[in-house]
Amino acid sequence: MTTMVRTPLALARAASEALMAAYTPEELPPAGRWHYHQGIFLYGMLKVWEETGEESFYGYAKAYVDLLVDRLGNLYFARDELDSIMPGLLLFTFDQEEPEDRRYRAAAAKLRGLFGTLNRTAEGGFWHKDKYPYQMWLDGLYMGGVFAMKYEKAYGEAGLIDMVLEQERLMRKYMFDKRTGLLFHAWDESRKFPWANPETGCSPEFWGRSLGWYGMAVADFLDELGAEHPAYSELCTVLGSFAESLIRYQDAGSGLWYQVVDKGDREDNWLETSCTSLFVYTIAKAYRHGCVGSEAYEAAVKGFEGLANRVYVEEATGRLVVPDICIGTSAGDYTNYVTRPVHENDLHGVGAFILACMEMNRLSDLRMGGDR
């Protein structure tokens, strides 16, 4: 089997290059759609560009955006779901780098407008999608929240940060589990969906990737707020407690986490790489912000090493392969999660992996410099 350097930056670069070699920007699956699978992968790729200055990464991500956003900022996207907002994170980079091209800010404004049209629960929580009425999903906090915070900071529209902070508080209010310190994947205000607990409205399981989206969202919120913001201290405490809860469920042998996080003792459960990537990112950033101590740093390193040991280079192509990625899923029971198909180099799994690598690369640089 072909070997390669397995430092965080080298792995992030190799993962980016593997998908660039496999797909043109037009072909990135699901092809021709403004979609968070492409969004998270390309957002990770832009982090590699920021670190290395290699223009091929910037150009590839920009080509995807320019295929779907016309000169006036028009773009096709699903207008009833938070998922459509996530790829908008790409727009801030291109608007900053190419301010003379107004398409990027115009497109961002269209995505920002969704927050005024999405359906909400009685207390103002966003429905995840119209086809899931009265439901909040953990995934949605990252899909819309980071974009909204960046939009307020970039364009001076007050109120978006407070909106996002309230969405996070609602999720903790209704989806947090005191026994585990984790949050359930989804909550149904109406209690009508088949999986909804008739008393709490929560779905029954702790699905890895949904927890990863939540953790990454809160971690990124700290970046956007800055330590001077009144909500920073509370969120740092929330993130630190959440990271410590995740660490309790880390597999001791591999350093990875299970598809259903708290049921690693089940024979049909399995170690999953996308949630592990998101957890490594979350824990590493929690450490960098001072929300957790050195034991969390060790857990992040162990998780990253587990990922580095799991990925491999394909002999026939020389490309990096990230295996054991669960395809997307709705909320459900235990069987729903552990029987989901598993793919290699699924875009949003690779995107999560790249972001984990880049956060570990940043943390390594800071540690070498003697600072958080």
C-alpha positions as CSV (number, residue, x, y, z in Angstrom):
1,M,0.0,0.0,0.0
2,T,1.3,3.5,-0.9
3,T,2.4,5.5,2.1
4,M,2.4,9.3,2.6
5,V,3.2,11.9,5.2
6,R,0.4,12.0,7.7
7,T,0.8,15.4,9.3
8,P,-2.5,17.4,9.6
9,L,-1.7,19.8,6.8
10,A,-0.4,17.0,4.5
11,L,-3.6,15.0,5.0
12,A,-5.8,18.0,4.4
13,R,-4.0,18.8,1.2
14,A,-4.1,15.2,0.1
15,A,-7.9,14.9,0.8
16,S,-8.6,18.0,-1.1
17,E,-6.5,16.9,-4.1
18,A,-8.1,13.5,-4.1
19,L,-11.6,14.9,-4.8
20,M,-10.2,17.5,-7.2
21,A,-8.7,14.7,-9.2
22,A,-11.9,12.7,-9.1
23,Y,-14.4,15.5,-10.0
24,T,-14.4,18.7,-11.9
25,P,-16.3,21.5,-10.0
26,E,-19.3,20.8,-12.3
27,E,-19.3,17.1,-11.3
28,L,-19.1,17.5,-7.5
29,P,-22.0,15.3,-6.2
30,P,-24.9,16.0,-6.1
31,A,-23.9,17.7,-9.4
32,G,-25.4,21.0,-10.3
33,R,-26.9,21.8,-6.9
34,W,-26.2,24.4,-4.2
35,H,-25.7,21.9,-1.5
36,Y,-24.0,21.5,1.9
37,H,-22.1,18.4,0.8
38,Q,-20.1,20.6,-1.6
39,G,-20.2,23.5,0.8
40,I,-18.5,21.8,3.7
41,F,-15.8,20.2,1.4
42,L,-15.0,23.4,-0.3
43,Y,-15.1,25.4,2.9
44,G,-12.4,23.0,4.2
45,M,-10.5,23.4,0.9
46,L,-10.4,27.2,1.4
47,K,-8.8,26.7,4.8
48,V,-6.1,24.8,3.1
49,W,-5.7,27.6,0.6
50,E,-5.5,30.2,3.5
51,E,-2.7,28.1,5.1
52,T,-0.7,27.3,1.9
53,G,-1.5,30.0,-0.5
54,E,-1.9,27.4,-3.3
55,E,-4.2,29.1,-5.8
56,S,-5.5,25.8,-7.2
57,F,-7.6,25.3,-4.1
58,Y,-9.0,28.8,-4.3
59,G,-9.7,28.5,-8.0
60,Y,-11.5,25.2,-7.7
61,A,-13.8,26.4,-5.0
62,K,-14.5,29.6,-6.9
63,A,-15.3,27.6,-10.1
64,Y,-18.0,25.7,-8.2
65,V,-19.6,28.9,-6.9
66,D,-19.4,30.7,-10.2
67,L,-21.2,27.8,-11.9
68,L,-24.2,28.3,-9.7
69,V,-24.2,32.1,-9.0
70,D,-24.7,34.3,-12.0
71,R,-23.4,37.9,-12.4
72,L,-26.4,39.3,-10.6
73,G,-26.1,37.0,-7.6
74,N,-29.0,34.8,-8.7
75,L,-28.8,31.2,-7.7
76,Y,-31.0,28.2,-7.4
77,F,-31.4,26.7,-3.9
78,A,-34.0,25.0,-1.8
79,R,-35.8,27.8,0.0
80,D,-37.4,25.9,2.8
81,E,-34.3,24.5,4.6
82,L,-31.4,25.5,6.7
83,D,-29.1,23.2,4.7
84,S,-29.2,25.7,1.7
85,I,-27.5,28.4,3.8
86,M,-24.3,26.5,4.7
87,P,-22.5,26.8,1.3
88,G,-23.0,30.6,1.7
89,L,-19.9,30.5,3.9
90,L,-17.9,30.3,0.7
91,L,-19.3,33.6,-0.4
92,F,-17.6,35.7,2.3
93,T,-14.1,34.7,1.1
94,F,-14.8,35.5,-2.6
95,D,-16.5,38.8,-1.7
96,Q,-13.5,39.8,0.4
97,E,-11.0,38.7,-2.2
98,E,-12.8,40.1,-5.2
99,P,-14.9,43.1,-4.0
100,E,-15.4,44.5,-7.5
101,D,-17.5,41.4,-8.3
102,R,-20.8,42.1,-6.5
103,R,-22.3,38.7,-7.2
104,Y,-21.1,37.2,-4.0
105,R,-22.6,39.7,-1.6
106,A,-25.8,39.7,-3.6
107,A,-26.0,35.9,-3.3
108,A,-25.3,36.1,0.4
109,A,-28.1,38.6,0.8
110,K,-30.5,36.1,-0.8
111,L,-29.4,33.4,1.6
112,R,-29.7,35.7,4.5
113,G,-33.3,36.4,3.5
114,L,-34.2,32.8,4.2
115,F,-34.2,33.5,7.9
116,G,-37.3,35.7,7.5
117,T,-39.2,33.1,5.6
118,L,-38.4,29.8,7.3
119,N,-41.2,28.3,9.4
120,R,-40.7,28.4,13.2
121,T,-41.8,26.7,16.4
122,A,-43.9,28.6,19.0
123,E,-40.7,29.9,20.6
124,G,-39.1,30.9,17.4
125,G,-37.0,27.8,16.7
126,F,-36.4,27.2,12.9
127,W,-38.0,24.1,11.4
128,H,-35.2,22.1,9.8
129,K,-37.1,21.7,6.6
130,D,-40.8,22.1,5.7
131,K,-41.1,18.4,5.2
132,Y,-40.2,18.0,8.8
133,P,-42.8,20.3,10.4
134,Y,-42.3,21.6,13.9
135,Q,-38.9,19.9,14.1
136,M,-35.5,21.3,15.2
137,W,-32.5,19.3,14.3
138,L,-29.0,19.7,15.7
139,D,-27.6,19.9,12.2
140,G,-29.4,23.1,11.5
141,L,-27.4,25.1,14.1
142,Y,-24.3,24.8,11.9
143,M,-26.1,25.0,8.6
144,G,-27.5,28.4,9.3
145,G,-25.8,29.7,12.4
146,V,-22.2,30.3,11.4
147,F,-23.3,32.0,8.2
148,A,-25.7,34.4,10.1
149,M,-22.9,35.4,12.5
150,K,-20.5,36.0,9.7
151,Y,-23.1,38.0,7.8
152,E,-23.6,40.4,10.8
153,K,-19.9,40.9,11.2
154,A,-19.2,41.3,7.5
155,Y,-22.1,43.6,6.6
156,G,-23.1,45.2,9.9
157,E,-26.7,43.9,10.1
158,A,-27.5,43.8,13.9
159,G,-29.6,41.1,15.4
160,L,-28.4,38.0,13.5
161,I,-25.9,37.0,16.2
162,D,-28.6,37.3,18.9
163,M,-31.0,35.2,16.7
164,V,-28.4,32.4,16.4
165,L,-27.7,32.4,20.2
166,E,-31.4,32.0,20.8
167,Q,-31.5,29.0,18.4
168,E,-28.7,27.4,20.4
169,R,-30.5,28.0,23.7
170,L,-33.7,26.4,22.4
171,M,-31.8,23.3,21.4
172,R,-30.3,23.0,24.8
173,K,-33.6,23.6,26.4
174,Y,-35.4,20.8,24.6
175,M,-32.7,18.4,23.3
176,F,-30.1,18.2,26.1
177,D,-29.8,15.0,28.1
178,K,-28.5,15.4,31.6
179,R,-27.5,11.7,32.0
180,T,-25.0,11.7,29.1
181,G,-24.3,15.4,28.6
182,L,-25.2,14.9,25.0
183,L,-28.1,16.2,22.8
184,F,-30.7,14.2,21.0
185,H,-30.6,14.4,17.2
186,A,-34.0,16.1,16.8
187,W,-37.0,17.5,18.7
188,D,-40.6,17.6,17.5
189,E,-42.6,20.3,19.1
190,S,-45.9,18.6,18.0
191,R,-44.9,15.2,19.3
192,K,-46.6,13.7,16.2
193,F,-43.6,12.2,14.3
194,P,-43.2,8.4,14.8
195,W,-39.8,8.8,16.6
196,A,-40.9,11.6,19.0
197,N,-41.0,10.8,22.7
198,P,-44.6,11.6,23.7
199,E,-43.4,13.5,26.8
200,T,-40.2,15.2,25.6
201,G,-40.7,15.3,21.8
202,C,-37.1,14.1,21.4
203,S,-35.8,11.5,19.0
204,P,-34.4,8.5,20.9
205,E,-30.7,8.4,20.0
206,F,-27.4,10.3,20.0
207,W,-26.3,10.3,16.4
208,G,-22.6,11.1,15.9
209,R,-22.7,13.5,13.0
210,S,-25.6,15.5,14.3
211,L,-23.6,16.0,17.6
212,G,-20.6,16.9,15.5
213,W,-22.5,19.6,13.6
214,Y,-23.7,21.0,17.0
215,G,-20.3,21.0,18.5
216,M,-18.6,22.6,15.5
217,A,-21.3,25.3,15.4
218,V,-20.7,26.3,19.0
219,A,-16.9,26.2,18.6
220,D,-17.2,28.5,15.5
221,F,-19.5,30.8,17.3
222,L,-16.7,31.5,19.8
223,D,-14.5,32.5,16.9
224,E,-17.1,34.9,15.7
225,L,-18.1,36.4,19.0
226,G,-14.7,37.0,20.5
227,A,-14.0,36.9,24.2
228,E,-15.4,40.4,24.8
229,H,-19.0,39.4,23.8
230,P,-21.4,38.9,26.7
231,A,-22.4,35.4,25.5
232,Y,-18.8,34.2,25.1
233,S,-18.3,32.9,28.7
234,E,-21.6,31.0,28.7
235,L,-20.9,29.4,25.4
236,C,-17.4,28.5,26.4
237,T,-18.8,26.7,29.4
238,V,-21.4,24.9,27.2
239,L,-18.7,23.9,24.8
240,G,-16.3,22.7,27.5
241,S,-19.0,20.5,29.1
242,F,-20.1,19.1,25.8
243,A,-16.5,18.3,24.8
244,E,-15.9,16.5,28.1
245,S,-19.1,14.5,27.5
246,L,-17.9,13.4,24.1
247,I,-14.5,12.3,25.5
248,R,-16.2,9.9,27.8
249,Y,-17.5,8.0,24.8
250,Q,-14.3,7.9,22.7
251,D,-13.2,4.4,21.8
252,A,-10.1,3.6,23.8
253,G,-8.5,1.4,21.2
254,S,-9.0,3.3,18.0
255,G,-9.5,6.9,19.2
256,L,-12.6,7.1,17.1
257,W,-16.3,7.5,18.0
258,Y,-19.3,5.3,17.2
259,Q,-22.1,6.0,14.8
260,V,-24.5,5.9,17.8
261,V,-22.2,7.6,20.3
262,D,-23.3,6.1,23.6
263,K,-23.8,2.5,22.4
264,G,-20.3,1.4,21.6
265,D,-21.0,-1.9,23.3
266,R,-23.5,-3.0,20.6
267,E,-22.1,-5.5,18.1
268,D,-23.9,-3.9,15.1
269,N,-22.7,-0.3,16.0
270,W,-19.6,0.8,14.2
271,L,-16.8,3.4,14.3
272,E,-17.6,6.4,12.0
273,T,-15.1,8.8,10.5
274,S,-17.2,11.9,9.8
275,C,-18.4,12.3,13.4
276,T,-14.9,11.6,14.7
277,S,-13.6,14.4,12.4
278,L,-16.2,16.8,13.7
279,F,-15.5,15.8,17.3
280,V,-11.8,16.3,16.9
281,Y,-12.4,19.7,15.5
282,T,-14.8,20.6,18.3
283,I,-12.5,19.3,21.1
284,A,-9.4,20.9,19.6
285,K,-11.1,24.3,19.3
286,A,-12.6,24.0,22.8
287,Y,-9.0,23.6,24.0
288,R,-7.7,26.5,21.9
289,H,-10.4,28.8,23.4
290,G,-9.5,27.6,27.0
291,C,-12.9,25.9,27.6
292,V,-11.2,22.6,28.5
293,G,-7.9,21.4,29.9
294,S,-5.0,19.4,28.7
295,E,-6.9,16.0,28.9
296,A,-9.1,17.3,26.1
297,Y,-6.0,18.1,24.0
298,E,-4.8,14.5,24.4
299,A,-8.3,13.3,23.3
300,A,-8.1,15.4,20.2
301,V,-4.7,14.1,19.4
302,K,-5.8,10.5,19.9
303,G,-8.8,11.1,17.7
304,F,-6.7,12.7,14.9
305,E,-4.2,9.8,15.1
306,G,-7.2,7.4,14.8
307,L,-8.3,9.1,11.7
308,A,-4.8,9.2,10.3
309,N,-4.6,5.4,10.8
310,R,-7.9,4.8,9.2
311,V,-7.5,6.7,6.0
312,Y,-5.4,5.1,3.2
313,V,-3.9,5.8,-0.2
314,E,-5.5,3.9,-3.1
315,E,-2.9,1.9,-5.0
316,A,-4.5,2.4,-8.4
317,T,-4.9,6.1,-8.3
318,G,-2.5,7.3,-5.5
319,R,-5.4,9.2,-4.0
320,L,-6.3,9.5,-0.3
321,V,-9.4,7.6,0.7
322,V,-11.5,8.5,3.8
323,P,-13.6,5.4,4.5
324,D,-16.5,4.6,6.9
325,I,-18.6,7.7,6.2
326,C,-22.3,7.4,7.0
327,I,-24.5,8.8,4.2
328,G,-27.1,11.4,5.3
329,T,-30.1,10.3,7.4
330,S,-33.1,11.7,9.1
331,A,-33.7,11.2,12.8
332,G,-35.0,7.8,13.9
333,D,-34.4,4.8,16.1
334,Y,-31.2,2.8,16.7
335,T,-31.7,0.5,13.7
336,N,-32.2,3.5,11.4
337,Y,-28.6,4.7,12.2
338,V,-26.6,1.5,12.3
339,T,-28.1,0.2,9.0
340,R,-27.3,3.3,7.0
341,P,-25.1,2.7,3.9
342,V,-21.4,3.6,4.3
343,H,-19.4,5.4,1.6
344,E,-15.8,6.3,0.9
345,N,-14.8,9.9,0.1
346,D,-18.4,11.1,0.6
347,L,-18.0,14.9,0.2
348,H,-19.3,16.0,3.6
349,G,-17.3,13.3,5.3
350,V,-14.1,14.5,3.5
351,G,-15.0,18.1,4.3
352,A,-15.3,17.3,8.0
353,F,-11.9,15.4,7.8
354,I,-10.2,18.4,6.2
355,L,-11.5,20.8,8.8
356,A,-10.4,18.5,11.6
357,C,-6.9,18.4,10.0
358,M,-6.7,22.1,9.7
359,E,-7.8,22.7,13.3
360,M,-5.2,20.2,14.5
361,N,-2.6,22.0,12.3
362,R,-3.5,25.3,13.9
363,L,-3.4,23.8,17.4
364,S,0.0,22.2,16.7
365,D,1.4,25.6,15.6
366,L,0.0,27.3,18.7
367,R,1.4,24.6,21.0
368,M,4.8,24.9,19.4
369,G,4.7,28.6,20.0
370,G,3.8,28.1,23.7
371,D,0.4,29.7,23.4
372,R,-3.2,28.5,23.0
